[in-house]
Amino acid sequence: MTILPEDTRQFSPQALDEGRKLFAGACDFMLGVAALGQLPDADFPEIAFAGRSNVGKSSFVNALTGRKTLAKTSNTPGRTQQLNYFNLGDALYLVDMPGYGYAKVSKTQVAAWTQLIRDYLRGRPNLRCCFIMIDARHGLKDSDREIMEMLDVAGVSYRIIFTKADKVKDQELAKMRGSVEAELKKHAAAFPYIHVTSAHKDIGLDEARAIMAAMAGV
């Protein structure tokens, strides 16, 4: 598949190498957080991953770290039911957030997860960025727009990451990308360009690692 210019415009060989070094180190599951009082100390910069259920968040985390089972994947929406913390080399926390747009969980559970996400995004001082994972075949949904607005209000920077790009033809991907990037211009906290990835085909992962290494101050 063709990678559009925005995917590589900011990545020097040195930046890519720093990303590879960071993710080649230890990465361990720390804890699952079901309430704000359980959050770990803000010792390191933090990057969160948000997205609709089954968008591929866990697969993305596994692919980034080169570990097949670090983050558990499932075909059942709602498998990630808490903020799952991973310690990346004592340099960066990766946070796998509960999927939204749930299909098979109770309204009470959805409300609890939504409140946890809202409170977390508003009050985490070391949160550098939230990566919103979007299925490249489907683009933005109303539930994605809700969390984008939530991040705008909270003043938390966020980037859109297209997942499963290997399942989309180049022309369709370019059209979807243009449409979503036009919408991003309306959001104050959004990074203006989309990063295209495929965990299955190893597309865009080196660049994603470089982005996170820079956020970690590596």
N, C-alpha and C positions, 0 to 999 in steps of 0.2 A: 504494500500500500504506500501511497505518497504521503510524506510528512510535510505539512505546510510550513512556511518560513517561521511563523511565530513559535513553533516548537523548539527551534534551535537558535534563535536570535541572540539569546543572552548567555549562552553556555560556552565558556572557554574550555580548552583541554584541562586546565588546572582546576576549574570548578567541577568538571565531570570526575576528575580523579579524586577530589576531596569527597565528593558524594560516594564514590565507590569505597573509599577507605572507611568512611563512617559506617556504612551498612555492611561492611565485611566483618565488623567487630561483633561483640556479644549483643544479643537482643533477647531479653527475657520478659516473660509475662510477670507483672508485679501483683496486680489485684484487680478485682471487679468492684466498681463503686456504684452502690444503689442509692446513696444519700450523700449530700454535700459534706457532711461531717466525716465521711470516710476518705475524702480526697487526700492524696499524699501532700507533703510539704512541697512548696513551689521551688524546688531546688534547681530545676533545669528548665530551659525553654520547652514549650509544649506545642504539638501540632495535633489537631483533632480531625477525624474523618467522619463526615456526615453523608447521608444518602438514603434513598428509598430502600426498603427491604429488597434484598437480592440484587442490588445494583452492582455488587462485586467488591465491596469494601474489604472484606476479610481476604479475598483472593489477592487484592492489590497489596495489602500489608504483607502477606506471605511472599508474594513475588518480589517486593522491594527488599526483603530481608533474606531471600533465598532459602526460606524454610516453609515446607509444605503444610505444616500443622501448627504454626505459631498462633495464628488467629483461626478459630474454628469456622468452617464454612458449612452452609446447609442450604437445601432447597426449600426449607420451611421458613416463610416470612416471620420475623420476630425472634430469630434465634439469639441475636445479641440483645440482651435485656438489661444491660447496665453499661457504664463507662468502663471499658476494658483498657487498662494501662499496661504499656510495654516500655521497658527501660532500654534505650538504645545507647550502649556504651558509656553510660554515665555522662551523656552529652545532650540527650534529647528524650523527652517523653512522647510516645505515640499513643493516641487515645482513639480507640474504635468505639464510636458512639452507637446507641440503639438506632436501628433502622426506623424510618418513618414511612407513612403510607401503608400501615399494617393491614393485613387481610384477615388474620385468624387469631386475634387476641381480643380480650375483653376491652370495653370502653374504659373501664376503671384503670386497667394496666396502661392503655394508651395515654390516658390523662396523667398518670404518674410519670411515665417516661418523658412525656412532653414537658412537664414541669421541671424534671431533673435537667433536661437539655437546656431549657430556658435559663434556669438559675446558674448552671455551669457556665454558659456562654457569657452571662452578664458579669460574673464575679471572679473569673480566673485571671489573675494579674500576669502570669507568665505565658498565657496563650498567645502564640505568635501569629497563628493563622488557622483557619478552618478550611479544609479541602472538602468541597461539596462534590460528591461523586454522582455523575449523571450518565445513564446508559446512552451511548452515542446513537443508538437506533431510535430513541424516543424523545430526546430533548427534555426541556424543562416541563415539569408538572406543577400544579398548584401547590402541592406540598413542598416542592423545592423552593418556590417563590416565597412561601411563608417563612422558611428558615433564612432565606436571603434577607428578607425584611427584618427579621429578628436580629440578624448580625449587623445590618445597617444601623439599627437603633442602638445596639450595644457597642457600636464602634469597633467591632472585631473584623480585621481584614480576612477576606476569603478569596479562594480561587476555585474555579470550576474545572474539574477533571473529568474528561470523557473516558468512560470505560468501555470495554468490549468493542473497540474500534475496528478490530479485525473482522467483525461481522457486518460491516457497512461498506458499500462501494465508495470509491474516492469521491465521485460527484455528489452522492447523497451526503457524505460526511462534510464536504465543503459547504453545502447548502445549509445543513443543520448548524454547522459552526458559525456561519455568518449570521444566521437568525439569532442564535443565543448571544453572540458577542454584541449584536446591536442592542439587545435587551440589557446586557450588563452595563452599558453606558448610563442607564437610569439609576444605578445603584452606587451609592457613595463609597461603600467599603469594599466593592468588588475589584479584583484585578481585571484589567480589560481584555485579556486574552485567555483562551481556553487551552489547556494542556491535554493532548490526545494520548491515550494509553491503551494497551492491551496486555493484561497479565498473562494471558495464554500465549501470545506471540512475542512477548518481551519488547513491546513497542513503548517508547517514551519513558521507560523506567530509569535509565541512567540520568536523564534530565530531571526527573522527579526527585531522585536522590540528591542531585546537585542543588535543587531548590531548597530542600530541607536542610542540607548541610550549611547553606548560607544562613538560613533562619536560626540554626543552632550556633552560629558564630564560629564554625569550624574553619 
